[in-house]
Amino acid sequence: MDGARGLSTLLVHGGSRRTPFGETSEAIFLTSGFVYERAEVAEARFAEREEGFTYSRLGNPTSQMFEERMALLEGAEAACATASGMAAIFGTLMAHLQVGDRVVASRLLFGSTRIVLDQFLPRFGIAVELVDGTDLAAWERALARPARIVLFETPGNPTLEIIDIAAVAELAHAAGAIVVVDNVVATPVLQKPLALGADIVVYSATKHIDGQGRCLGGVILSSEKVKRDILVPWLRHTGPSLSPFNAWLLLKGLETLALRVEAESRSALALARFLASHPGVAEVLYPGLESHPAHALAMRQMRAGGPILAFRVGGGRRRAFEVLDRLRIVRISNNLGDVRSLATHPASTTHSKMAPAEREALGISEDLLRLSVGLEDLDDLVADLDQALR
Ligand SMILES: *Cc1c(COP(=O)(O)O)cnc(C)c1O
């Protein structure tokens, strides 16, 4: 499939390979191993003299179709599919890092990513420095010394802060670091970090890539050289492989990714505007709103504001829970990126392991709710939020 094709064409056709049966939809190769006609063939494949599959931990045709479609979509040379988003993030970090290395990251990160940085990496002699991701001077100070990896999310979950990818990438490269961006909230449809200077993009494919709340998955996008020399040697022997069945679900999810994300993002903007004028809402955090502190930067980096927003309802945790409990169409769930609209209270769920003082400093207040907008009729979502906030 030609990488010059348009996004929607790539989402439907990219990476597809048909078997001699001529199936229209991609086949699921639900097999752990592969057989060989002759012993020399097995020998040649293990010696990497011949292309071909040997064992699904090392590679599988359905997973490979997913990797090729993701690489075309992202504009990356290569992709590595993983069992979950955390497997993609942890695998990227561990494949690159060794004792004595230094990581600089934004403070506002997915909860489990923070645990990896705060608790696990130091056990292996890796120093981690966290900065306010929106503060370029803080990045500059932290990157005055050499670092191996710079890691951040933009927009950040759950407060939707925006980080200047190009500016941070320039500072990171000057410090000798590679730049890893977790692009989950923007999705590959709305933001292309590689084009802005990032070296690696990671996704939890569990979110909008599946998009229908069915399975876990992850993917790492990189250069061919980084995949071959750094990622594959680590991933193939440590085993965070994506199930071929899940790879197939993710291929089906990708077919409709652009349609879903664009529709969800349109509804998110309309809901953000509605909530911003609602008397029961203290503040709306959404990069697509002119009132967002980094609206101009967000609109330079992203094609739209995205399918996630957050809002403060005032009155602390009790009022936040009351609003959640009154919702009828929007369901309470810490997941995101589903066709169903989902709302969560980050302080008691996704970010509950964080010290309360740090949570407050990051703006994850007790009255903050995060809303992942789905595909329901906008009027129904507006009515549901309106009755819950009254
Ligand atoms: C969900 C999520 C992850 C982790 O992905 P899993 O598939 O749950 O392992 C990482 N980063 C962000 C921003 C996420 O939303």
The ligand as an SDF file (V2000), in Angstrom:
LIG
                    3D

 15 15  0  0  0  0  0  0  0  0999 V2000
   -4.5940    3.9790   28.9220 C   0  0  0  0  0  0  0  0  0  0  0  0
   -3.3580    4.7800   28.7670 C   0  0  0  0  0  0  0  0  0  0  0  0
   -2.0890    4.1830   28.8640 C   0  0  0  0  0  0  0  0  0  0  0  0
   -1.9170    2.7190   29.2010 C   0  0  0  0  0  0  0  0  0  0  0  0
   -2.4820    1.8810   28.2530 O   0  0  0  0  0  0  0  0  0  0  0  0
   -3.0120    0.3810   28.5830 P   0  0  0  0  0  0  0  0  0  0  0  0
   -3.4470   -0.1110   27.2520 O   0  0  0  0  0  0  0  0  0  0  0  0
   -4.1000    0.5150   29.5880 O   0  0  0  0  0  0  0  0  0  0  0  0
   -1.8320   -0.3560   29.1260 O   0  0  0  0  0  0  0  0  0  0  0  0
   -0.9880    4.9830   28.6770 C   0  0  0  0  0  0  0  0  0  0  0  0
   -1.0990    6.3000   28.4290 N   0  0  0  0  0  0  0  0  0  0  0  0
   -2.2890    6.9220   28.3310 C   0  0  0  0  0  0  0  0  0  0  0  0
   -2.3490    8.3870   28.0640 C   0  0  0  0  0  0  0  0  0  0  0  0
   -3.4620    6.1760   28.4920 C   0  0  0  0  0  0  0  0  0  0  0  0
   -4.6470    6.7910   28.4180 O   0  0  0  0  0  0  0  0  0  0  0  0
  1  2  1  0
  2  3  1  0
  2 14  2  0
  3  4  1  0
  3 10  2  0
  4  5  1  0
  5  6  1  0
  6  7  2  0
  6  8  1  0
  6  9  1  0
 10 11  1  0
 11 12  2  0
 12 13  1  0
 12 14  1  0
 14 15  1  0
M  END
$$$$
